[in-house]
Amino acid sequence: MRSIVIQALDTGLTAALQARIDGKTKPPGSLGRLENLALQIGLIQNTLTPRLVKPHVLVCAGDHGAARAGVSAYPQDVTWQMVENFLAGGAAINVLARQAGMALTVVDAGVNHDFGARPGLIDAKVARGTANYLEGPAMTAAQRDAALAHGGRIVRGLAEGGCNVLGFGEMGIGNTAAASLITHCLTGVPLATCVGRGTGLDDAGLERKRALLAQALTRFNGSHDDALAVLAQFGGFEIAMLAGAMLAAAERRMLLLIDGFIVTAALLVAAKVSPAIIDYCVFAHRSDEAGHALQLDHLDAQPLLQFSLRLGEGTGAALAYPLVAAAVAFLDGMASFESAGVSNKA
């Protein structure tokens, strides 16, 4: 994959940003985590006057060969059908992104369907779905690297168009299973605790899913510390493309809005490649999917929301964006004690 250089945040502006935040007409710290967000965004943009420009949600879709083995309650065709729903503007992410004033970019990373040239869809298909990781690696090293590169290329195009804040979402029947395997390998959390009901498995389906994933683990002879090897063994093209997109976004000093379980699995891969990426991330919410809280704990991440979401698509990122915008707005528009002629504490 292309060499990525993500700069650690320059903390030289910390004192000046904090003084600007504390100088607003409020008791220090009284805007809570909005103040932390304002500080983080100012440091990412290296300015006392940060701006959010052309916010996007990037949704990558891909199919998984293991889906046909019963790791999901839904048939694989739902992946392409939901992409059609995105393109028609009828999915939850369409509604929430519009409400938040965010553009939506949909990517075919590897769906088992031919869409043809379609307005609103980026064709970055690596293959018509991954191979079945119950039988061998989900993708070759070349396919993995192609997916990572496509993700980076797409984000660099968005950045060149002016976008500096990007939410991440996904669609792919079977991808909670892939995310569970990636999470187990890269965090060391027991596999059984990572595996949830995904799209709605009943108790018997959940036990089958756990058994199948435990079986898949026995086929992997690589190091669990090798994130790219783990990604090739168990990942989906949409997960790989998101990891590449995240790395490119942080390299361009964009603000990354991290959604739920599958998106955070992609971030686990990206963070192994370049740990400095975490400084650029805002964690939108804590999902009700079983493994997400474990991922967040591993990353020492504090999510903004806990709404019992488990839909994916980037919906949590779209819901969290107005809070991010509010942090920038108060830093820019709120009067200081001095400008308002309000007495500060004695």
N, C-alpha and C positions, 0 to 999 in steps of 0.2 A: 504494500500500500504506500501511497505518497507520504513523505515525511511531513509530520504535523508539528508546528511549533506554537504551543499555547503559553503565553507569558503569564507568570504569576502576577497578581494584582499589585500595582505600585501603591504602597500605603502612604506615600508622601503627602497625599491630600487628606488623609484621615482627620487630622486635627482641624483643618479648615472646614471640611464638610460637617464635622460634628459641631463645631462652633456655629455654623450657619443653621443647622437643625435646632440646636439648643437656643438660638437667638430668636426663634419664632415666638409669637405671642401665645405661649402655653407653658405650663410647668414642664421642666425637663423630663423626657421619657413618657409624657402623657399620651402621645399618639402610638405608643407601644411598638408593635412590629412594623408599622409603617415607617418608623424612623430607621429601623434596621435596613429595610428595603431601600429607602432613599440613600443611605450611606453606601450600600452595596452597589446600587446602580451608578452612583456618582464615581465610585472607584473603578467600576468596569469601564465607564466612558472617560474616566480621568478628567472630570470637569466638576465644577461647583454648580453647573446649570445643565443637568442631564435632560435629554429629550428622548421620547419614544417615537420612532418613525416607522411607518408602514408595517405595523404588526401583522404577522402571519401565523397561521397554524399549518404545519406540514404533516399530512397524513399519508403514511406509506402502507401499501397493502401487499400481501403475499400469501401464498398457500403453502401448506406443510404436508409432506408425504405421510407423516405419522397420523394425520387426522383420520385417514381411512381405517386405522386400527382401533378406533374407539376412544380417543383421548378427549373428544368433545361431544356435547349433546346435540350439536347441529351438523348437518351435512356440509361438505366442502363448498358446494355451490353457493352457500350464503356469502362467501367472500366476494365473488364477482357481483352478486346481486346487491350487496351493500355498497360496492363501488358505484354501481349504477344509481343507487339512492343518493350517494354523495353528489354525483354529477347532476342529478335532478334537483338538488337543493333540499331534499326532504329528510335528512338524517338529523339526529340530535346535534352533531357538531356543526352542521350548517346553520341551525337556528341559533345556537349559542355563540358561534363566531360572529354572525351578523349582529347579534345583540351587543357583543363586546366591541364591534367595529374592527374586527380582524379579518383579513383576507384568508381564504382557504386554498391551499395548494395540495392536490391529490396526486399521488404517484403510484403507478403500477410497478412495484418492485419485483413481482414474480407471481402473478395471479394465473391460475390454470384456466384462462379464458382469453379470447382475442377480442379486444375492445375496438380495434381500429383507431384511426386518428379521431380524437374527440376533443372538443373545446373543454378546457379546464382539467385535462388529464395529461400528466407527464408520463410518457412511455419510457421507463427505465428497466423493462423486464429483463431479468438475468436468465430466467428459465420459467417454464410453466409449473412453478412450485418446486420445493426442495424434494430431495430423496427421503426415504423413510429411515429415520435414525434408529429404528428398531432393527434394521438390517445392515446399516453402514452409516458413514458420515452423511449428514443432511446436505452438505454442499462440498464441492472441491475447494481447494485453496484459491484457485483462479476465480471461481464464482464468488467466493467470499470477498476477495479483493476487488472484484468488479462492482459488487454491491456497495462496499465502503466508498469506492471512488465515485460512483453515481451520486451517493448521498452528499459527498463533498462538493461535487460539481453543481448540484442543484442549489445548495446553500450559497455557494459563491455567486451564483446568478442572482439570487434574492438580495444578497448583500450589495451587489453592484447596482441593483435597482433602488437602493436606499434603505432596505429593511434592517433594523437593528435590534429587533426583539422577535423571538421565534418560539412558538409552542410546538410540541411534538405529539403526534397521535399515530394510531395504527389500526389496521384491520386485517385479520387473518384467522380463520377457523383453525384451532389447534395451537394458537400461539401462547396461551397461558401455560401449556405443557412445556413448550420450548423455554419459556421464561423461567419456569420452575427449575429445569435442569441447569440453565445458565446460573441462576441464583445460587443453587446448591454448590455448584463447582467453584464459583468465584467468591463466595462468602463463607463456605464451610458450614452453613446452617443445614441441619438434617433435612434430607429430601422430603420426607413425609410432611414436615411442617411447612414446606414451601408450596405444597400442592393444594390448590383449592378447587372449587366447583366450576370455575371458568364461566362458560355460558349457561350454567344451570344444571350440572350433573346431580342426579339423586345419589343416595348413599352407596348403592351398588356401583354406579358409574364412577364415583369418586375412588372407591377401592380398586376398581379395574384400572383407572388412570394411574394411581400410585404404583400398582404392580407393573404396569407397562413401562413406566419411567424408571423404576428400579431395574428392570430388565435392560433398558437402554443403557443405563450407566455401566453395566457389566461389559459392554462392547467397547468402551472408551479406554484406550491405553495411554492417552496423553496426560500431560500434567494439568491438574486443575488450576494451577497458577498461570497457565498460558491462555490468556483470554481469547486470542485469535484462534487457537486450536479448539477451544470450547465452543466458540461461535460457529466454526465450520462443522463441528460434530453435531450440534443440537439446534443451532439457530434457524431463523427464517430469513428470507431475503429482505423482508421489511425491517426486521430487527437489525440486520447488518447495515442496511441503508440508513436507518436512524442513527446508528453509532457513528457512521462516517459523516452524517449531516451534523451531529452534535460537535464532533471534533472540529469540523470546518467552521461552525458557528462560533465556537469559543476562540478559535484562531483569529477570526475577524472581530473579536471583542463584542459579540452580540450577547444579549441577555437571553438565556435559555429557560423556558418554562417547561418543567418536567411533569408529565402527566402521571399515569398510574403504573401498574405492575409490569406490563410488557415494556413500556418506554423506559422504566427504571432499570430493567434488565439490560437494555441497550446501553444505558448510561454506565452500568457496571463494567461492561466491556470497554467503553470509551475511557473510563477513569483508570482502568488498568493500563491502557495505552499511554494516557497523559493525565496524571492525577490532578494537575492544575485546573482541569476543566470544572471541578466542583465549585470553584470560586465564582463561576459565571452562571450557576444554576439557581433558580428559584423553584422550590418543590411545591407544586400547586396544591396537592391534597394527599390525604392518606386513604387509599382505596380499601374497600372491604374484602378484596381478594386476599387470601390467606398470607401469601408471602410478601405483600408490599410493606407491611410494618417492619418485617425482618430486614428487608432491603434498606429502608430508611434508617433503621437502627445501625446497620453496618456502615452506612455513609455518614452517620451522625447528623442527619438532616431533619430539619423542623418544617413540616408542611404547613401551608397557610390555612387549609381548610380540612375539615373532617365531615363530609356530607354523606357518608355511606355509599359513595359512588363505586361502580365496578363495570362501567360500560366501555371504557377506552375511547378510541376515536380522537383523543385530545380534548374531551369535554371538560375535564378538570382544569386544564390549562386555560381554556376559554373562560371558565368561571372565575379563575383567579386573576385574570388579566386586569379587570377593573381595580383591584386592590393595588396592583403594581402601578397602574396609571395614577391612582390616588396618591401614592408615595411621591411620585415625580411632581404631581400637581401642587401638593402642599409645599414642597421644597421651592417651587418656582413662584407660587402665587400668594402664599401666606405672608402677612406683614411681619416684620421684626419688631421687637420692643422699641427700637430706636426710630424706625420709620413711622410707626403708629403713634408714637408719643405716649406709650404705655409704660408705667413704672415697672421695672423688674424687681425681683425680691431684694430686700435690704441686705 
